[in-house]
Structures are given as structure tokens and as C-alpha cells.
Amino acid sequence: MNIFKTFETYLKEPLSILRDNFIQIVSVQTGNIFEQKPSVDVSMLKNKTQITVVNNEKLYNLLSLVTHKKNTKDKKEKESESA
């Protein structure tokens, strides 16, 4: 994996793609001795961004909590705009 290529891809995408699209967070726990290294992978599709967290439950919980809080805040803002 070329880390510079990853940054190039990220910088080409406007921030609104990450902010406005559906984000799915997936946690994978492996029992393989050789796969114990934690990692994070981000895949951006047309209408969805998926974050896959491997062997790091704390990071998964943090990302899930932040996403939940953002969705709750957005919902409250929409309700206050329509009132």
C-alpha cells in the first residue's frame, strides 16, 4: 500500500463527500495469530463511505459514537428548521 497514493485520493475528494454521504462503520475481530495488528480501511463509493476497523474495538466504538452524535445533532437541526 502506498500511503502517498492514499493521501492523493483523499485530497482529490471534496470534504462534502465525507460529510454529506452515508457512512457505514464495520468492526472485524480476527482470531488469527498473524493478523493481530490493528488496522483501519476507508472505502469511498458513490453514495457511501465505509470505514472498516480491524482488531480495534475502542476505535470502532469511538467512531460509532461520533457518528451517532452527529446524526442526532443533524436530526435536531432539521426539526428546529421545520418548526
C-alpha positions in Angstrom: 0.0 0.0 0.0 1.4 3.4 -1.0 0.5 5.9 1.7 1.1 8.9 -0.6 -1.4 7.5 -3.1 -4.0 7.3 -0.2 -3.4 11.0 0.6 -3.7 11.9 -3.0 -7.0 10.2 -3.3 -8.3 11.8 -0.1 -7.2 15.3 -1.2 -8.9 14.9 -4.6 -12.3 14.3 -2.9 -14.2 17.4 -1.6 -14.9 17.3 2.1 -18.7 17.3 1.4 -18.4 13.7 0.1 -17.3 12.6 3.6 -19.7 14.9 5.4 -22.9 14.5 3.3 -22.9 10.8 2.4 -23.9 7.8 4.3 -21.1 6.4 6.5 -21.1 2.8 7.4 -18.7 1.6 10.2 -17.7 -2.1 10.3 -15.7 -3.8 13.0 -13.8 -7.0 12.3 -12.2 -9.1 15.0 -9.8 -11.7 13.8 -8.5 -14.6 15.8 -5.6 -15.4 13.5 -2.3 -15.0 15.3 -0.7 -13.5 12.2 -3.4 -10.9 11.8 -3.4 -9.3 15.3 -2.2 -6.0 14.0 -5.0 -3.3 14.2 -5.8 -1.5 11.0 -8.4 0.9 9.5 -9.5 0.9 5.9 -11.7 3.5 4.3 -13.6 2.8 1.1 -15.4 5.6 -0.7 -18.2 4.5 -3.1 -20.6 6.8 -5.0 -23.1 7.3 -2.2 -21.5 5.6 0.8 -18.3 5.7 2.7 -17.4 2.5 4.6 -14.8 2.5 7.4 -13.6 -1.0 8.3 -11.8 -1.3 11.7 -9.9 -4.5 12.3 -8.9 -5.7 15.8 -9.5 -2.3 17.5 -12.9 -2.3 19.3 -12.1 1.0 21.1 -11.7 2.8 17.8 -14.8 1.2 16.4 -16.8 2.4 19.5 -15.4 5.9 19.2 -16.3 6.2 15.5 -19.7 4.8 16.1 -20.4 7.2 19.0 -19.2 10.2 17.0 -21.4 9.2 14.0 -24.4 8.7 16.3 -23.9 12.1 17.9 -23.6 13.8 14.5 -26.8 12.1 13.3 -28.7 13.1 16.4 -27.4 16.7 16.1 -28.4 16.8 12.4 -31.9 15.5 13.2 -32.4 18.1 15.9 -31.3 20.9 13.5 -33.7 19.7 10.8 -36.6 19.6 13.3 -35.8 23.2 14.5 -35.7 24.4 10.9 -39.1 23.0 10.1 -40.7 24.3 13.3 
